[in-house]
Amino acid sequence: MIESRTAQPVPAYVPAHGLLTERRVIVTAAAGAGIGAAAARRCLEEGAALVVLGDTHAGRLEASAAELGAEFGSGRVRWAVCDVTVEEHIEALLDLAEEAGGVDVMINNAGLGGTVSILEMTDEQWSKVLDVTLTGTFRSVRGAARRMVRNGTKGVIINNASVIGWRAQEGQAHYAAAKAGVMALTRSTALDVAPYGIRVNAVSPSLAMHPFLAKVTSDELLEQLTSREAFGRAAEPWEIANVMVFLASGYSSYMTGEVVSVSSQQA
């Protein structure tokens, strides 16, 4: 049994440095208060000319776009309801970026989890998680890569994986398989598109706390997961978004096919 550690304080928010100036960015699952929303905000702070938000929750999505538009300028924020299991929805996001010149950065954040033992898991539960988390990422990577190749854009694709793709967790067989698949997809896709100057990388967070996660996760499980973190606390969503921005920026120009762990989990 791992003993709980004293929680370290959350560091100060990192100021922007113009790392994505004039870039056009798409972020899926970008509404609300999770990693996607933090990534969208961070990209705007870093100078992105356009951020296109996609999410399945229309109300939250519209509210997020309105908030960011009021803060950063409505012309820099566009949005469309996007279910990544529907290819036409992904294409609609890409079309919005195309109207502004094309997508430079695609952040594939959409995913679906759930906790159920393999002894009780149904085909429907398995398929739903795989369709959103792995196949949805595949559809998004394929769509963005095709646009980048067609437009001659030396763009960047960033996928959101998870440490569960590497490490076992009870009741997570479907989610773990999907996230391990995202890692393998990232590595293989990177080789396919490298001749076009396109880079594909992934982040692999452990525990990033936000209100929506807290709603669907028991206090007992959250306490257990937090106890595994060396810093004694969950990550803030913007701490994951910072690494996404790094991967999207010129600072990572020689990185492709990498899965970067964003985690303080104890070895």
C-alpha positions as CSV (number, residue, x, y, z in Angstrom):
1,M,0.0,0.0,0.0
2,I,1.5,3.3,-1.1
3,E,1.3,6.0,1.6
4,S,-0.2,9.3,0.7
5,R,2.4,12.1,0.3
6,T,2.1,15.7,1.4
7,A,0.7,17.6,-1.6
8,Q,3.1,20.0,-3.2
9,P,1.7,23.5,-4.0
10,V,0.4,24.1,-7.6
11,P,3.1,26.2,-9.3
12,A,2.4,29.7,-10.7
13,Y,0.8,29.8,-14.1
14,V,3.4,30.0,-16.8
15,P,3.3,33.3,-18.8
16,A,3.0,33.1,-22.6
17,H,6.0,33.4,-25.0
18,G,4.3,33.6,-28.4
19,L,5.2,30.0,-29.2
20,L,2.2,29.5,-31.6
21,T,2.1,32.9,-33.2
22,E,-0.1,32.9,-36.4
23,R,-0.8,29.1,-36.1
24,R,-4.3,27.7,-36.8
25,V,-5.2,25.1,-34.2
26,I,-8.0,22.6,-33.8
27,V,-8.8,21.1,-30.4
28,T,-11.3,18.3,-29.9
29,A,-13.2,17.8,-26.6
30,A,-12.4,21.4,-25.9
31,A,-15.5,22.6,-24.0
32,G,-15.6,23.1,-20.2
33,A,-12.8,22.8,-17.8
34,G,-10.7,19.8,-18.8
35,I,-7.4,19.3,-20.7
36,G,-8.9,20.3,-24.1
37,A,-10.3,23.6,-22.8
38,A,-7.0,24.3,-21.1
39,A,-5.2,23.6,-24.4
40,A,-7.5,25.9,-26.4
41,R,-6.9,28.7,-23.9
42,R,-3.1,28.1,-23.8
43,C,-2.9,28.1,-27.6
44,L,-4.7,31.5,-27.8
45,E,-2.4,32.9,-25.1
46,E,0.6,31.7,-27.1
47,G,-0.6,33.7,-30.1
48,A,-2.6,31.3,-32.3
49,A,-4.4,33.2,-35.0
50,L,-7.3,30.8,-34.8
51,V,-8.5,28.1,-32.5
52,V,-11.3,25.8,-33.6
53,L,-13.1,24.1,-30.8
54,G,-15.0,20.8,-31.1
55,D,-17.0,18.9,-28.5
56,T,-20.2,16.8,-28.3
57,H,-21.7,19.1,-25.7
58,A,-23.2,21.9,-27.7
59,G,-24.2,24.2,-24.7
60,R,-20.8,23.9,-23.0
61,L,-19.1,24.3,-26.3
62,E,-20.9,27.5,-27.2
63,A,-20.3,28.9,-23.7
64,S,-16.6,28.1,-23.9
65,A,-16.2,29.7,-27.4
66,A,-18.1,32.8,-26.2
67,E,-15.8,33.2,-23.2
68,L,-12.6,32.7,-25.1
69,G,-13.9,35.0,-27.9
70,A,-14.7,37.8,-25.5
71,E,-11.2,37.5,-24.0
72,F,-9.1,37.0,-27.1
73,G,-11.2,38.3,-29.9
74,S,-14.2,36.6,-31.6
75,G,-12.4,36.3,-34.9
76,R,-9.8,34.0,-33.3
77,V,-12.3,31.4,-32.0
78,R,-14.6,29.2,-34.0
79,W,-16.5,26.1,-33.0
80,A,-18.6,23.2,-34.2
81,V,-20.3,20.3,-32.4
82,C,-18.0,17.3,-33.1
83,D,-18.5,13.6,-32.3
84,V,-15.3,12.0,-33.3
85,T,-17.2,8.8,-34.2
86,V,-18.7,10.7,-37.1
87,E,-16.2,11.5,-39.9
88,E,-18.3,14.4,-41.2
89,H,-18.1,16.2,-37.9
90,I,-14.3,16.0,-38.0
91,E,-14.3,17.3,-41.6
92,A,-16.5,20.2,-40.5
93,L,-13.8,21.2,-38.0
94,L,-11.2,21.0,-40.6
95,D,-13.3,23.0,-43.0
96,L,-13.5,25.9,-40.4
97,A,-9.7,25.9,-40.2
98,E,-9.5,25.7,-44.0
99,E,-11.5,28.9,-44.4
100,A,-8.7,30.7,-42.5
101,G,-5.9,29.0,-44.5
102,G,-5.8,25.5,-43.2
103,V,-4.9,23.6,-40.0
104,D,-1.4,23.9,-38.6
105,V,-1.9,22.1,-35.3
106,M,-4.4,19.3,-34.6
107,I,-4.9,18.4,-30.9
108,N,-6.8,15.2,-30.6
109,N,-8.1,15.2,-27.0
110,A,-11.4,13.3,-27.3
111,G,-11.7,10.1,-25.3
112,L,-14.1,8.0,-23.3
113,G,-13.5,5.9,-20.3
114,G,-15.4,4.0,-17.7
115,T,-14.7,1.4,-15.0
116,V,-15.9,-2.1,-15.4
117,S,-14.4,-5.5,-14.8
118,I,-13.5,-7.6,-17.9
119,L,-15.8,-10.3,-16.3
120,E,-18.8,-7.9,-16.7
121,M,-17.8,-5.9,-19.7
122,T,-20.1,-6.1,-22.7
123,D,-19.2,-5.9,-26.4
124,E,-21.1,-2.6,-26.5
125,Q,-19.0,-1.1,-23.6
126,W,-15.8,-2.3,-25.2
127,S,-16.7,-1.0,-28.7
128,K,-17.9,2.4,-27.5
129,V,-14.7,3.2,-25.7
130,L,-12.5,1.9,-28.6
131,D,-14.6,3.8,-31.2
132,V,-14.3,7.2,-29.4
133,T,-10.8,6.9,-27.9
134,L,-8.8,5.0,-30.5
135,T,-10.8,5.0,-33.8
136,G,-11.9,8.6,-33.2
137,T,-8.3,9.6,-32.8
138,F,-7.4,7.7,-36.0
139,R,-10.2,9.5,-37.9
140,S,-8.9,12.9,-36.6
141,V,-5.3,12.1,-37.4
142,R,-6.1,10.9,-40.9
143,G,-8.3,13.9,-41.7
144,A,-5.7,16.4,-40.4
145,A,-2.8,14.7,-42.1
146,R,-4.6,14.6,-45.5
147,R,-5.3,18.3,-45.3
148,M,-1.8,19.1,-44.3
149,V,-0.3,17.1,-47.2
150,R,-2.7,18.6,-49.7
151,N,-1.9,22.1,-48.5
152,G,1.8,21.5,-48.2
153,T,1.6,22.4,-44.5
154,K,4.4,21.2,-42.3
155,G,2.0,20.8,-39.4
156,V,1.9,19.1,-36.1
157,I,-0.6,16.5,-34.7
158,I,-0.8,15.9,-31.0
159,N,-2.7,13.0,-29.5
160,N,-3.8,12.6,-25.9
161,A,-2.9,9.1,-24.6
162,S,-2.6,8.1,-20.9
163,V,-0.3,6.3,-18.5
164,I,-2.9,3.6,-18.4
165,G,-1.7,2.7,-21.9
166,W,1.5,1.6,-20.1
167,R,0.3,0.6,-16.6
168,A,-2.4,-1.8,-15.4
169,Q,-5.4,-0.4,-13.6
170,E,-8.4,-2.5,-12.5
171,G,-11.5,-2.2,-14.5
172,Q,-9.8,-0.3,-17.3
173,A,-9.2,-3.0,-19.9
174,H,-11.1,-1.2,-22.7
175,Y,-9.6,2.2,-21.9
176,A,-6.1,0.8,-21.5
177,A,-6.3,-1.0,-24.8
178,A,-7.5,2.1,-26.5
179,K,-4.8,4.4,-25.1
180,A,-2.1,1.9,-25.8
181,G,-3.5,1.9,-29.3
182,V,-3.2,5.7,-29.5
183,M,0.4,5.4,-28.6
184,A,1.1,2.8,-31.3
185,L,-1.0,4.9,-33.8
186,T,1.2,7.9,-32.9
187,R,4.4,6.1,-33.6
188,S,3.4,4.5,-36.9
189,T,1.6,7.6,-38.2
190,A,4.7,9.7,-37.6
191,L,6.6,7.6,-40.1
192,D,3.9,7.8,-42.7
193,V,3.8,11.6,-42.7
194,A,7.5,12.4,-41.9
195,P,8.3,12.7,-45.6
196,Y,5.9,15.6,-45.8
197,G,7.5,17.5,-42.8
198,I,4.5,16.7,-40.5
199,R,5.2,15.7,-36.9
200,V,3.0,13.4,-34.8
201,N,3.5,13.1,-31.0
202,A,1.4,12.3,-28.0
203,V,1.2,13.3,-24.3
204,S,0.5,10.6,-21.7
205,P,-1.0,12.2,-18.5
206,S,-1.6,10.4,-15.3
207,L,-4.2,12.4,-13.3
208,A,-5.4,15.8,-14.2
209,M,-8.1,17.1,-11.9
210,H,-11.1,19.0,-13.2
211,P,-14.8,19.2,-12.2
212,F,-16.1,16.8,-14.8
213,L,-13.6,14.1,-13.7
214,A,-14.7,14.6,-10.1
215,K,-18.3,14.1,-11.1
216,V,-17.8,10.6,-12.6
217,T,-15.1,9.3,-10.3
218,S,-15.5,8.2,-6.7
219,D,-13.7,10.0,-3.9
220,E,-12.1,6.7,-3.0
221,L,-10.6,6.1,-6.5
222,L,-9.4,9.7,-6.7
223,E,-7.7,9.4,-3.4
224,Q,-6.1,6.2,-4.5
225,L,-4.9,7.7,-7.8
226,T,-3.6,10.8,-6.1
227,S,-1.6,8.6,-3.7
228,R,0.5,7.4,-6.6
229,E,1.6,10.8,-7.6
230,A,5.1,11.9,-6.3
231,F,3.9,15.4,-5.9
232,G,1.0,14.3,-3.8
233,R,-1.5,16.1,-6.0
234,A,-3.2,15.8,-9.4
235,A,-1.9,17.9,-12.3
236,E,-3.8,21.0,-13.3
237,P,-5.2,20.7,-16.8
238,W,-3.0,23.6,-17.9
239,E,0.1,21.7,-16.9
240,I,-0.8,19.1,-19.5
241,A,-1.7,21.8,-22.0
242,N,1.8,23.3,-21.5
243,V,3.4,20.2,-22.8
244,M,1.0,20.1,-25.8
245,V,2.0,23.6,-26.6
246,F,5.7,22.6,-26.4
247,L,5.0,19.7,-28.9
248,A,3.1,22.1,-31.2
249,S,5.9,24.7,-31.1
250,G,9.3,24.9,-32.9
251,Y,11.0,23.9,-29.6
252,S,10.2,20.3,-30.4
253,S,11.1,20.4,-34.1
254,Y,13.1,17.2,-34.0
255,M,10.5,15.2,-32.1
256,T,8.1,12.9,-33.9
257,G,6.6,9.5,-33.0
258,E,7.2,10.3,-29.3
259,V,4.8,9.6,-26.4
260,V,5.7,12.1,-23.6
261,S,4.7,11.1,-20.1
262,V,3.2,14.1,-18.2
263,S,3.0,12.4,-14.8
264,S,4.5,12.5,-11.4
265,Q,3.5,8.9,-10.7
266,Q,5.9,7.0,-8.5
267,A,7.9,4.3,-10.4
